[in-house]
């Protein structure tokens, strides 16, 4: 797999911004990694060089799997790979990583019916080298490893339906919400030490385009209800299936009203305080939708935090979005500040101006034609 490692890191940083705007896990937009773009059905070994442990997985799942390893160990690409020659096996860390993947898969197969219970993060916890001896300190031990949404449901909490109904009422109710046909938001992104403008154009029920203006040139993330794409000065890329799952959530203008439609299974749990506000948590699972954990303010009913999980063959890459600065616009209460956190960093979008039911150019939602760049 031949990749310019510094370019990968830059694109991962850019894709973190795009993630909130409708991109879940960009797989083949990593510099020169994907020389051959003959189709999304390719396997990893067909599209990349020297694939040994992850043979048979979709090619578009390879880079997110590498991102999961990097986040689990707190390292960058060059920890295992030779810069500018990532297909080479010159580093002992890469050889060790293959052995660890084999061990992880064997444990899960032998003891957890093949379910992905043990992952890189189970032992590493963000450290390049796991610690085998207990640490002597007054700090409490970390939580047991489990999928957060699989915790026990608490009978003392309000039923999920009541929480969802309170959420819908808190934003203004279904009748008021459904009167909104378009929304135009303008503000700024504060990302990795740089602050730059952004405009977000939405059209009901599920079209959305975001145009940000970093110093490197305009970046666009768009979803037209069926297809999504992202564009940068160097070209554009059509979203993968995983990206479009996330985009379909972010683009929903009527998300509070349609949440029970998208997700068939909800589990209520107590949540930690967010900015001093007590919360209820609903874990949500649905067909062809990313798994969610939704944190609702117990008092107001508003959604304060969403954690979204993108599945990879090795583990789940989390994205956390915190919502704040709620304002009422045309009877609908919306957040005007979003802070997105991923294992590789965080950024904040602050909206200063919101206009609703104003014309939005339909040309925004037409995907560019021509060959994708890589």
RAJORA-V496477 format. One record per residue. N is the residue number from 1. SS is DSSP state (helix for helix, strand for strand, loop for the rest). Layout:
# RAJORA-V496477
N SS
N SS
This chain:
# RAJORA-V496477
1 loop
2 loop
3 loop
4 loop
5 helix
6 helix
7 helix
8 helix
9 helix
10 helix
11 helix
12 helix
13 helix
14 helix
15 helix
16 helix
17 helix
18 helix
19 helix
20 helix
21 loop
22 loop
23 loop
24 loop
25 loop
26 loop
27 loop
28 loop
29 loop
30 loop
31 loop
32 loop
33 loop
34 loop
35 loop
36 loop
37 loop
38 loop
39 loop
40 loop
41 loop
42 loop
43 strand
44 helix
45 helix
46 helix
47 helix
48 loop
49 loop
50 loop
51 loop
52 loop
53 loop
54 loop
55 loop
56 loop
57 loop
58 strand
59 helix
60 helix
61 helix
62 helix
63 helix
64 helix
65 helix
66 helix
67 helix
68 helix
69 helix
70 helix
71 helix
72 helix
73 helix
74 loop
75 loop
76 loop
77 helix
78 helix
79 helix
80 loop
81 loop
82 strand
83 loop
84 loop
85 strand
86 loop
87 loop
88 loop
89 loop
90 loop
91 loop
92 helix
93 helix
94 helix
95 helix
96 helix
97 helix
98 helix
99 helix
100 helix
101 helix
102 helix
103 helix
104 helix
105 helix
106 helix
107 helix
108 helix
109 helix
110 helix
111 helix
112 loop
113 loop
114 loop
115 loop
116 loop
117 loop
118 loop
119 loop
120 helix
121 helix
122 helix
123 helix
124 helix
125 loop
126 loop
127 loop
128 loop
129 loop
130 loop
131 loop
132 loop
133 loop
134 loop
135 loop
136 loop
137 loop
138 loop
139 loop
140 loop
141 loop
142 loop
143 loop
144 loop
145 loop
146 loop
147 loop
148 helix
149 helix
150 helix
151 loop
152 loop
153 loop
154 loop
155 loop
156 loop
157 loop
158 loop
159 loop
160 helix
161 helix
162 helix
163 helix
164 helix
165 helix
166 helix
167 helix
168 helix
169 helix
170 helix
171 loop
172 loop
173 loop
174 helix
175 helix
176 helix
177 helix
178 loop
179 loop
180 loop
181 loop
182 strand
183 strand
184 strand
185 strand
186 strand
187 strand
188 strand
189 strand
190 strand
191 strand
192 loop
193 loop
194 strand
195 strand
196 strand
197 strand
198 strand
199 strand
200 strand
201 strand
202 strand
203 strand
204 loop
205 loop
206 loop
207 strand
208 strand
209 strand
210 strand
211 strand
212 strand
213 strand
214 strand
215 loop
216 loop
217 strand
218 strand
219 strand
220 strand
221 strand
222 strand
223 strand
224 loop
225 loop
226 loop
227 loop
228 strand
229 strand
230 strand
231 strand
232 strand
233 loop
234 loop
235 strand
236 strand
237 strand
238 strand
239 loop
240 loop
241 helix
242 helix
243 helix
244 helix
245 helix
246 helix
247 helix
248 helix
249 helix
250 helix
251 loop
252 loop
253 loop
254 loop
255 helix
256 helix
257 helix
258 helix
259 helix
260 helix
261 helix
262 helix
263 loop
264 loop
265 strand
266 strand
267 strand
268 strand
269 strand
270 strand
271 strand
272 strand
273 strand
274 strand
275 loop
276 loop
277 strand
278 strand
279 strand
280 strand
281 strand
282 strand
283 strand
284 strand
285 strand
286 loop
287 loop
288 loop
289 loop
290 loop
291 strand
292 strand
293 strand
294 strand
295 strand
296 strand
297 strand
298 loop
299 loop
300 loop
301 loop
302 loop
303 strand
304 strand
305 strand
306 strand
307 strand
308 strand
309 strand
310 strand
311 strand
312 loop
313 loop
314 loop
315 loop
316 strand
317 strand
318 strand
319 strand
320 strand
321 strand
322 strand
323 strand
324 strand
325 strand
326 strand
327 strand
328 strand
329 strand
330 loop
331 loop
332 strand
333 strand
334 strand
335 strand
336 strand
337 strand
338 strand
339 strand
340 strand
341 strand
342 strand
343 loop
344 loop
345 strand
346 strand
347 strand
348 strand
349 strand
350 strand
351 strand
352 strand
353 strand
354 strand
355 strand
356 strand
357 loop
358 loop
359 loop
360 loop
361 loop
362 helix
363 helix
364 helix
365 helix
366 loop
367 loop
368 loop
369 loop
370 loop
371 loop
372 loop
373 loop
374 loop
